[in-house]
């Protein structure tokens, strides 16, 4: 009987912990500012800058 009571209590505690975690994730998700979301949405297009060759510096031109 005592072990059944222990499992019932543990089940209740895990339910509360899981629900609290879920609410925390929702709060963290929706507390982001719109500028953060817009910046993340532009990340796939930021690699276009990397496709262009880097400018050659004066030191690289004179280095043989």
Buried (B, 14 or more C-beta within 10 A) or exposed (E): EEEEEEEEEEEEEEEEEEEEEEEEEEEEEEEEEEEEEEEEEEEEEEEEEEEEEEEEEEEEEEEE
